Amino acid sequence: MFAWASSLFFLFVFVLVPWAILVGGFTLLLRAQRSRPEGFSSPTARSLAGSAIATLAFNVGAVVAIFSSSSSTAAIGFAFLPLYSFAVAAASWATVWSLLTLVELARSENLARGPRGWAAAAAAVLFLALLAAGSALAWQRQSVLKAASQSDTPAARLAEIAGEAFAGSDYEVLGRLATNAGVAPELVETLTAFCEKELGGARPVLCYAVLLGLASHPAAPPELLTRLAVNSEVTIRTGVARNPHTPAENAETLASDPEPAVRLWVTTNPGLSRETLERLAADRDDGVRRYAMAALGRVSGELE
């Protein structure tokens, strides 16, 4: 009951309220602009309309992406969507305003429109220059993250990315490397050593993404999986449970985990005994029972 109440409170405060403020603000501003004598003929008014359209398109695309994602944590995106929406609204307004201001200046018969006009043009040029520079940096960042995640990235490039990430303590890139099945076992060992301080039972902070990736990595050594199997973070234990290379003794332990998600995924471990599968087939959780019965069916088929 408390979990449902806290979830509803989180949804209301961090998602619905910001969205309501954003939609209400656009509605009031658009109505006020429509009642003005110039209507939507000024750059400021057109920028407002363009910002509203861009923000709506962003939200529709983001919602579709979240619902179509296969990630089990995709729903977390709803918590950040309102924040990103405000950023998109501000950036799109400034972008459209800058472009319209420069177009209006270029079309003006009298190019010297006074200090105010040229100040606006200078501000527009400065913003577009900053936007271009920021976009270039963001594109470069996404290229690095993509290369760190892809198993077909050349080993030399992965080593270069890893060296820069270790030097700068870039945990996001390190987390992507930890999920890459193509990285060398030596890099897995280096990642493990880098996060040695957070390998205990306590919930990881900085190295969460790294340990989450290592938990399901095919090159993760058995001793690492043994340590991660007792981590307090459910998602990390789940990663260990669904890793087919997890030692059988760890799988047997995870079969008694208090979290249904861990018990569910450990049924896919090939080292789990038939007796444990039969016990999980009578689990109190419906999903665990179904997965355990499916695993028993596979085991029976292999024995025939």
C-alpha positions, 0 to 999 in steps of 0.5 A: 500500500505504501509503495503504491502511495509513494509511486502516485505521489512521485508521479503527481509531484515530479511528472504531472505537476511540471507538465501542467505548469508547462502546458498551462504556461504555453496556453496563457502565453499563446492566448495573450499573444493572440489578443495583441494587435500584431497577433503572431506576426512578430518574431517573438510571437512566432518563436512562441508558437514554434516552441510550443510545436517543438515541445509537443513533438518532443514529448510525443516522440519521447513517450513513443520511445519509452513505450517501445523500448525493451529496457526494463528501466525505460519508464524512469524516463518519465521522471526526467521528461518534464525537465527535458521538456522545459529545456526543449521549450527554452532552446526551441524558442531561442533558436526560432527567435534567433533565426527570425531575427536574422531573417528580418534583419537581412530583409530590412531595407535599412540595415542600420536599424539602430542599436536595439536591432543590431543588439538583437542580431548580435544576441541571435548570432551569439546564441546560434554559435553557442548552439552549434558548438554545443551540438557539435560537442553533444554529437561527439559525446554520443559518438563516443558512447555509441562506440563504447557500447558496440561490440564491433568497435575495433579493440584499439578504439575501445582501448583509447576510449577506456583510457580517456574514461579512466583518466577522467573518471567518466562513469557513463562511458565506463558503464557503456564499456561494461555492457559491451560483450566485445571488450577484452577480458583484460578490460573487464578486470580493469573495470573491476579493479576501478570499482573495487571500493563499491564491490561490497554488499552496499548499494553502489553509487558512482559505479552503479552502471559499471557493476550493472554491466559487469553483472551480465557480461559474458567475460565476467570472472566467477569470483566477480559474479560471486561478489555481485550476487550479494549486492544490495542493488536488485538490478545488479543481482538480477543481472547476475541471475540472468547471466548464463555464466554465473556459477551454479552455487550462486544461482542456487543462492539467488533462487531464494532471493527475496525479490521476484525479479531475481528468482524469475531470471535465475530460472534461465541459468543452465546450472540450476538444479531440477529440484530448485526449479521444481521449488520455484514452480510453486513460488508465490509469484506468478511470473516466477512460477511460469518461468520455472515451469518453462525451464522444467519443460526445457530440462525434460525435453533435453533428457528425453 
